[in-house]
C-alpha cells in the first residue's frame, strides 16, 4: 500500500507523453463517456496516426547486400583510375589513352554513386522505421505497466482513505493512536513499487536518449 509510488507513477506517465512528437499526429480523438466503475482503456500508441512501413525487412536486407557490392565496385574502379595515372607517369600509355579510359571509368563511378545514394536513402528509411517500431513497442509495454500499477495503487489509496475515515469516526484511546503513528514511522523510505517505477523511468529515458542520438547523427 504505497501512496508515494502512485504519485511517482503518474509523473512517469507525464514524462513519457513528451515522446509523442515522434508520431506527429494530426487528428484529435473524441472523448467518450465511460460508465462508472469501468477502468480506462489501455493507451495504444499504434492508433496515433503512425504510418505503414514503406521498407520491408526483406527490402532492407537486400539493399544492405547490394550496398556492399557497389562499394566494392567503386573501390575497384577507383583503383583502376589510379593505375591509369601511374601508367601515364611511367610512360606506358599516353595522355589521350589515359583520358579515354579514365572517362569510361568515371562514367561508371557516377552511375555507382547515384545507386549508392538511392540505397543509402532506402536503408535510412528502413532503419528509422524499425527504430520507431522498437520505441513504440517499448512505450506500449512500459505505459501498460504504469497503468496497471497506477490502477492498483489507486485502489489501495481508496481503501486507505476509507480506513482513515473509519478510524476518525470511531473514538479510540489516545495511546492506541500514538502506537499507530510509531508503527508508520518504521516503514522503509522506499518501497518495492518505487524501485520498479525507477527502473521503468530509466528504460524510457534510455530510449529517448537513443532517439536524440539518431537526430544528431542525421
BELJO-V552814 format. One record per helix or strand of 3 or more residues. SS is the DSSP state (2 for helix, 1 for strand). FROM is the first residue (numbers start at 1). TO is the last residue. If there is no record, write none. Layout:
# BELJO-V552814
SS	FROM	TO
SS	FROM	TO
This chain:
# BELJO-V552814
2	3	22
2	45	47
2	57	89
2	95	169
2	174	185
2	192	217
